[in-house]
């Protein structure tokens, strides 16, 4: 009899616990914790959306989305690179360097990270750091003609014209129609007083892309040889890009002292007076 009573008590306790547990389930909400793979997919999707917004010029929204993607998943170098891109667009250069350093820690073998860091250092006028970063990137991706070209530009800034030409030649060897490298090669030759080689370079660049820069540079080369042709090229250049009338703008495009002096003398020609005044009003 005693055993039967104990069984009844035990059964009633057990059933009451089950009833309480079921009641609690109705009161306490159920939380779903996604798996790591699901979170990674979601973060990459948000990262892609951030990149798309950046492409369409929505730089603030793209930055916010990129930050969200990193909060969800901070172990993917691609997301750090996307965040850096949005930070650069928003001129948050120090923040962008931190993001690129984080990407580099995760995967130090991505050459593009070093190139991006180099671009930021150039904006900050840290030429030595920019050069070292590029050299590190080129070791990883030695055929990246854009990086080699940028290295040549740094040598232009340092007035190391022979080395600049060497880098431009390397870039052109990889991409034979790289008119920007051919053009900048002409700029370097001009500073070395090799005007004939400059003319060859600028003509080659124009044949590939009739851009304002080689047109005006060629005009500067021809001002003493054939002023009529020089005037034609200069007018065409200013019509295409009025900013080239400005000394500081040309300096930003890495024009050296000698070609700047030559262009200034060219612009003193009365035949260009009207075009120069018009170009100044447009900028």
matplotlib code that plots the C-alpha trace (Angstrom):
import matplotlib.pyplot as plt

x = [0.0, 2.8, 4.6, 1.4, 1.0, 4.6, 4.1, 1.0, 2.9, 5.9, 3.6, 1.8, 5.1, 6.4, 3.2, 3.1, 6.7, 5.8, 2.7, 4.8, 7.5, 4.8, 3.3, 6.7, 7.2, 4.1, 5.4, 9.2, 9.9, 11.9, 15.1, 16.8, 20.5, 21.7, 24.7, 28.1, 27.6, 24.3, 25.8, 28.7, 26.3, 24.2, 27.3, 28.6, 25.2, 25.2, 28.8, 27.8, 24.9, 27.3, 29.6, 26.6, 25.5, 29.1, 29.0, 25.8, 27.4, 25.4, 28.6, 27.1, 24.6, 27.3, 29.5, 26.8, 26.0, 29.7, 30.0, 27.0, 28.5, 31.7, 29.7, 28.1, 31.4, 34.8, 36.8, 36.4, 39.0, 36.7, 34.3, 37.2, 38.3, 34.7, 34.6, 37.9, 36.6, 33.5, 35.8, 38.0, 34.9, 33.9, 37.5, 38.1, 41.6, 42.9, 39.9, 40.5, 44.1, 42.9, 40.4, 43.1, 45.5, 42.8, 42.2, 46.0, 46.2, 43.6, 45.1, 48.5, 48.8, 46.2, 48.3, 45.3, 45.4, 49.0, 48.0, 45.0, 47.2, 49.6, 46.9, 45.9, 49.5, 49.8, 46.7, 48.4, 51.7, 53.5, 55.6, 58.0, 55.2, 53.3, 56.4, 57.1, 53.5, 53.5, 56.8, 55.3, 52.2, 54.2, 56.2, 52.8, 51.4, 54.4, 52.2, 49.9, 50.5, 48.5, 50.7, 53.9, 52.5, 51.9, 55.4, 56.6, 54.5, 56.1, 59.6, 58.2, 57.3, 60.8, 62.3, 64.0, 63.1, 65.3, 63.6, 60.2, 60.8, 61.9, 58.7, 56.5, 58.3, 57.5, 53.8, 53.7, 55.3, 52.4, 49.7, 50.9, 47.9, 48.4, 48.4, 48.7, 52.1, 53.2, 52.1, 53.9, 57.0, 56.9, 56.7, 59.8, 61.7, 60.9, 62.5, 65.6, 65.7, 64.9, 62.2, 62.3, 61.6, 58.8, 57.2, 57.3, 55.7, 52.9, 52.1, 51.8, 49.5, 47.3, 47.0, 45.7, 43.5, 43.0, 43.2, 43.7, 46.9, 49.1, 47.6, 48.7, 52.0, 52.7, 51.8, 54.4, 57.0, 56.2, 56.0, 59.5, 59.4, 55.9, 53.9, 50.8, 50.5, 51.2, 48.3, 45.9, 46.8, 46.6, 43.1, 41.9, 43.3, 41.6, 38.4, 38.5, 39.6, 39.6, 41.3, 44.6, 44.8, 45.5, 49.1, 48.1, 45.9, 48.8, 51.1, 48.5, 48.9, 52.7, 53.9, 57.5, 59.1, 60.4, 57.2, 55.3, 57.6, 57.3, 53.4, 53.4, 55.3, 53.0, 50.0, 51.5, 50.8, 48.0, 46.4, 45.4, 44.1, 40.5, 40.7, 42.5, 40.0, 37.1, 38.8, 39.2, 35.5, 34.6, 36.7]
y = [0.0, 2.3, 1.6, 2.4, 5.8, 6.7, 5.8, 8.0, 11.0, 10.5, 10.4, 13.6, 15.5, 14.4, 15.4, 18.8, 19.5, 18.7, 21.0, 23.9, 23.4, 23.5, 26.7, 28.3, 27.6, 29.6, 32.6, 32.6, 33.5, 31.2, 32.7, 31.4, 31.7, 31.4, 29.3, 30.7, 30.0, 31.8, 34.9, 34.9, 34.7, 37.5, 39.7, 39.2, 40.1, 43.3, 44.0, 43.6, 46.0, 48.5, 48.2, 48.7, 51.9, 53.2, 52.6, 54.7, 57.5, 57.0, 57.2, 57.7, 54.9, 52.6, 53.4, 52.5, 49.2, 48.3, 48.9, 46.7, 43.9, 44.1, 44.0, 40.7, 39.2, 40.7, 37.7, 38.3, 40.4, 41.2, 43.0, 45.0, 46.0, 47.1, 49.1, 50.7, 51.7, 53.4, 55.1, 56.4, 57.7, 59.6, 60.9, 58.9, 58.0, 57.0, 54.8, 53.3, 52.4, 50.7, 48.6, 47.7, 46.7, 44.4, 42.9, 42.5, 40.6, 38.1, 37.7, 39.3, 38.0, 40.3, 42.8, 45.2, 45.9, 47.3, 49.4, 50.9, 51.8, 53.4, 55.6, 56.7, 57.5, 59.6, 61.6, 62.2, 63.2, 60.3, 59.4, 57.0, 54.9, 55.0, 53.7, 50.9, 49.8, 49.6, 47.6, 45.1, 44.7, 44.3, 41.4, 39.6, 40.6, 41.6, 41.9, 44.6, 47.3, 49.9, 49.4, 49.6, 52.8, 54.3, 53.5, 55.3, 58.3, 58.3, 58.4, 61.4, 63.1, 62.4, 63.8, 60.5, 60.6, 57.7, 55.3, 56.7, 55.9, 52.4, 51.7, 53.2, 50.9, 47.9, 48.9, 49.4, 46.0, 44.4, 46.7, 48.1, 50.5, 52.0, 55.6, 57.2, 55.5, 56.5, 60.1, 60.2, 58.8, 61.9, 64.1, 62.4, 62.8, 66.5, 67.1, 65.3, 67.7, 64.9, 66.8, 64.7, 61.6, 63.5, 64.3, 60.7, 59.6, 62.3, 61.5, 57.8, 58.6, 60.8, 58.0, 55.7, 58.4, 61.9, 63.2, 66.8, 66.1, 64.7, 67.3, 70.2, 68.6, 68.1, 71.7, 72.7, 70.6, 72.1, 75.8, 76.5, 74.1, 74.7, 77.3, 76.9, 73.2, 74.0, 76.5, 73.9, 71.2, 73.7, 74.9, 71.4, 70.4, 73.4, 72.7, 69.1, 69.9, 73.5, 72.6, 72.3, 76.1, 76.0, 75.7, 73.8, 71.4, 70.5, 70.1, 67.6, 65.6, 65.5, 68.1, 69.0, 72.4, 72.5, 71.6, 74.0, 76.9, 75.8, 75.8, 79.2, 80.6, 78.9, 80.5, 84.0, 83.6, 86.1, 83.5, 81.6, 84.6, 83.9, 80.2, 80.8, 83.3, 81.0, 78.0, 80.1, 80.9, 77.2, 76.2]
z = [0.0, 0.9, -2.4, -4.3, -2.6, -3.4, -7.0, -7.2, -5.5, -7.9, -11.0, -9.9, -9.3, -12.7, -14.6, -12.8, -13.9, -17.5, -17.3, -15.9, -18.6, -21.3, -19.7, -19.7, -23.4, -24.1, -22.1, -23.1, -26.7, -28.9, -30.3, -33.5, -33.6, -37.2, -38.0, -39.0, -42.7, -42.7, -41.0, -43.5, -46.5, -45.0, -44.4, -47.9, -49.3, -47.3, -48.4, -52.1, -51.5, -49.9, -53.0, -55.3, -53.5, -53.7, -57.5, -57.7, -55.7, -52.4, -50.4, -46.9, -47.2, -48.6, -45.6, -43.1, -44.9, -45.0, -41.3, -40.7, -42.7, -40.6, -37.4, -38.6, -39.8, -39.2, -40.4, -44.1, -45.9, -48.7, -46.3, -44.9, -48.4, -49.2, -46.0, -46.9, -50.3, -48.7, -46.2, -49.0, -50.8, -47.6, -47.3, -44.0, -45.0, -41.6, -41.0, -44.4, -43.6, -40.4, -42.5, -45.1, -42.3, -40.9, -44.4, -44.7, -41.4, -42.6, -46.0, -46.6, -50.2, -51.8, -53.9, -54.3, -50.5, -50.9, -53.9, -52.1, -49.1, -51.5, -53.0, -49.5, -48.6, -51.8, -50.8, -47.5, -49.2, -47.6, -50.7, -49.0, -47.5, -50.8, -52.6, -50.1, -50.2, -54.0, -54.0, -51.6, -53.8, -57.0, -55.4, -55.0, -58.4, -60.6, -63.8, -62.4, -64.9, -63.0, -59.9, -62.0, -63.6, -60.1, -59.1, -62.2, -61.1, -57.7, -59.4, -61.4, -58.1, -56.8, -60.1, -60.7, -64.4, -65.6, -63.1, -63.9, -67.6, -66.7, -64.8, -67.6, -70.1, -67.9, -67.7, -71.5, -72.1, -70.2, -71.8, -75.1, -75.5, -72.0, -73.3, -69.8, -69.3, -72.8, -72.0, -68.7, -70.3, -72.5, -69.4, -68.0, -71.3, -71.4, -68.0, -69.2, -72.2, -74.6, -76.4, -79.6, -77.5, -75.7, -79.1, -80.1, -76.8, -76.9, -80.6, -79.7, -76.7, -79.0, -81.5, -78.8, -77.0, -78.2, -74.6, -73.6, -71.7, -74.5, -76.9, -74.7, -73.9, -77.6, -78.2, -75.7, -77.4, -80.8, -79.9, -81.1, -84.1, -85.5, -83.8, -86.0, -85.2, -81.5, -81.5, -83.1, -80.5, -77.6, -78.7, -79.0, -75.6, -73.8, -75.5, -74.3, -70.8, -69.7, -66.4, -68.2, -68.4, -64.7, -63.5, -60.3, -62.2, -64.5, -61.4, -60.0, -63.3, -62.5, -65.0, -64.2, -64.0, -67.5, -69.3, -67.1, -68.1, -71.8, -71.5, -69.8, -72.7, -75.2, -73.4, -73.9, -77.6, -78.6, -80.8, -77.7, -75.7, -76.4, -75.7, -72.4, -71.2, -72.1, -70.4, -67.2, -67.2, -67.5, -64.5]

ax = plt.figure().add_subplot(projection="3d")
ax.plot(x, y, z, "-o")
ax.set_aspect("equal")
plt.show()
